[in-house]
């Protein structure tokens, strides 16, 4: 079965059809680029920028495993085709009229392979979620896309990852895969940023969120983010502009700054190590400076989130590096919290 290619018959008729317009809560207003660096208080939506969510189309739905379905979407937001890997719930085919909740599972940056395959390629996520009655959706997020609509010098336009995920892919899942509108979101590293950023920027879309070694206080180390972009061959100011001149835009995407947008009692799971080699590391592994810095971000985020009255489950587990064995373990720990709100 893993090497056998199948297309779901129920999706064939949808492959050439445009998606319905995105719902209002998933949209962001086009900003005035002449004011993008203004320090005046403005909502994240007013600062987001977006590509027009017009007529994204499902062009392929390829069954590559018993539960694994790969989607290809003609995306105006990206200016090209975008992708997502979906783990179907056990028994999905036997319940053709049932509608399912969705757990978004976001990947990190700089992966050598396609990001939407990262969770299935590096972890046993299929076994971990075998009993989870939900669509597990891992969308493409770019090598260093940071789950944002890029500023591009105030011109915006592609890549508009936020629009792709929330105004194009989201209604596609509801229309083509019988998603029911109940959602949770989780991710690792850059994907941890994406999970907590999306949850706060769109508080009505996701019922719970989790970050594993996430970049969740972006203005604590803006140079680190810009270095990641430079390492991927991108203009470091194309994402959110200059950290000083476009400080409002940086804040509008910073999970730490966005904590007050989440309602009191909102369930969060935040996990990170401290960079010291831990029990899941091979002997002789050196200390991990990246994980140490992300651990400091996590501590600050957890303190502020708890002070705001959010229901934070924190697993700041000490020894542990920025590697897959820890993220696989944390997904297992976080899954009950994430799925409890989906039933």
Secondary structure as the mmCIF struct_conf table of DSSP 4:
data_model
#
loop_
_struct_conf.conf_type_id
_struct_conf.id
_struct_conf.beg_label_comp_id
_struct_conf.beg_label_asym_id
_struct_conf.beg_label_seq_id
_struct_conf.end_label_comp_id
_struct_conf.end_label_asym_id
_struct_conf.end_label_seq_id
TURN_TY1_P TURN_TY1_P1 UNK A 2 UNK A 3
STRN STRN1 UNK A 6 UNK A 6
HELX_RH_AL_P HELX_RH_AL_P1 UNK A 9 UNK A 12
TURN_TY1_P TURN_TY1_P2 UNK A 13 UNK A 16
BEND BEND1 UNK A 17 UNK A 17
STRN STRN2 UNK A 18 UNK A 18
HELX_LH_PP_P HELX_LH_PP_P1 UNK A 19 UNK A 23
HELX_RH_3T_P HELX_RH_3T_P1 UNK A 24 UNK A 26
HELX_LH_PP_P HELX_LH_PP_P2 UNK A 29 UNK A 31
HELX_RH_3T_P HELX_RH_3T_P2 UNK A 33 UNK A 35
TURN_TY1_P TURN_TY1_P3 UNK A 36 UNK A 37
BEND BEND2 UNK A 40 UNK A 40
HELX_RH_AL_P HELX_RH_AL_P2 UNK A 44 UNK A 48
STRN STRN3 UNK A 57 UNK A 63
BEND BEND3 UNK A 65 UNK A 67
STRN STRN4 UNK A 68 UNK A 75
TURN_TY1_P TURN_TY1_P4 UNK A 76 UNK A 79
STRN STRN5 UNK A 80 UNK A 87
HELX_LH_PP_P HELX_LH_PP_P3 UNK A 88 UNK A 89
TURN_TY1_P TURN_TY1_P5 UNK A 90 UNK A 94
TURN_TY1_P TURN_TY1_P6 UNK A 96 UNK A 97
STRN STRN6 UNK A 100 UNK A 106
BEND BEND4 UNK A 109 UNK A 110
BEND BEND5 UNK A 112 UNK A 113
HELX_RH_3T_P HELX_RH_3T_P3 UNK A 115 UNK A 117
HELX_RH_AL_P HELX_RH_AL_P3 UNK A 118 UNK A 122
BEND BEND6 UNK A 123 UNK A 123
HELX_RH_AL_P HELX_RH_AL_P4 UNK A 125 UNK A 128
TURN_TY1_P TURN_TY1_P7 UNK A 129 UNK A 131
STRN STRN7 UNK A 134 UNK A 139
TURN_TY1_P TURN_TY1_P8 UNK A 142 UNK A 144
TURN_TY1_P TURN_TY1_P9 UNK A 146 UNK A 147
BEND BEND7 UNK A 148 UNK A 148
STRN STRN8 UNK A 149 UNK A 149
HELX_RH_3T_P HELX_RH_3T_P4 UNK A 152 UNK A 154
TURN_TY1_P TURN_TY1_P10 UNK A 155 UNK A 155
BEND BEND8 UNK A 158 UNK A 158
STRN STRN9 UNK A 160 UNK A 160
HELX_RH_AL_P HELX_RH_AL_P5 UNK A 161 UNK A 163
HELX_RH_PI_P HELX_RH_PI_P1 UNK A 164 UNK A 169
HELX_RH_AL_P HELX_RH_AL_P6 UNK A 170 UNK A 176
BEND BEND9 UNK A 177 UNK A 177
STRN STRN10 UNK A 179 UNK A 188
TURN_TY1_P TURN_TY1_P11 UNK A 189 UNK A 189
HELX_RH_AL_P HELX_RH_AL_P7 UNK A 190 UNK A 201
TURN_TY1_P TURN_TY1_P12 UNK A 202 UNK A 205
BEND BEND10 UNK A 207 UNK A 207
STRN STRN11 UNK A 208 UNK A 212
BEND BEND11 UNK A 213 UNK A 213
HELX_RH_3T_P HELX_RH_3T_P5 UNK A 218 UNK A 220
BEND BEND12 UNK A 221 UNK A 221
HELX_RH_AL_P HELX_RH_AL_P8 UNK A 222 UNK A 231
TURN_TY1_P TURN_TY1_P13 UNK A 232 UNK A 233
TURN_TY1_P TURN_TY1_P14 UNK A 236 UNK A 240
TURN_TY1_P TURN_TY1_P15 UNK A 243 UNK A 246
HELX_RH_AL_P HELX_RH_AL_P9 UNK A 247 UNK A 251
TURN_TY1_P TURN_TY1_P16 UNK A 252 UNK A 253
TURN_TY1_P TURN_TY1_P17 UNK A 255 UNK A 258
HELX_RH_3T_P HELX_RH_3T_P6 UNK A 259 UNK A 261
BEND BEND13 UNK A 262 UNK A 262
HELX_LH_PP_P HELX_LH_PP_P4 UNK A 263 UNK A 263
TURN_TY1_P TURN_TY1_P18 UNK A 264 UNK A 265
STRN STRN12 UNK A 267 UNK A 273
BEND BEND14 UNK A 275 UNK A 276
TURN_TY1_P TURN_TY1_P19 UNK A 279 UNK A 280
BEND BEND15 UNK A 281 UNK A 281
HELX_LH_PP_P HELX_LH_PP_P5 UNK A 282 UNK A 282
TURN_TY1_P TURN_TY1_P20 UNK A 283 UNK A 284
HELX_LH_PP_P HELX_LH_PP_P6 UNK A 285 UNK A 287
HELX_RH_AL_P HELX_RH_AL_P10 UNK A 289 UNK A 307
TURN_TY1_P TURN_TY1_P21 UNK A 308 UNK A 309
STRN STRN13 UNK A 311 UNK A 318
BEND BEND16 UNK A 319 UNK A 319
BEND BEND17 UNK A 322 UNK A 323
HELX_RH_AL_P HELX_RH_AL_P11 UNK A 324 UNK A 340
TURN_TY1_P TURN_TY1_P22 UNK A 341 UNK A 342
#
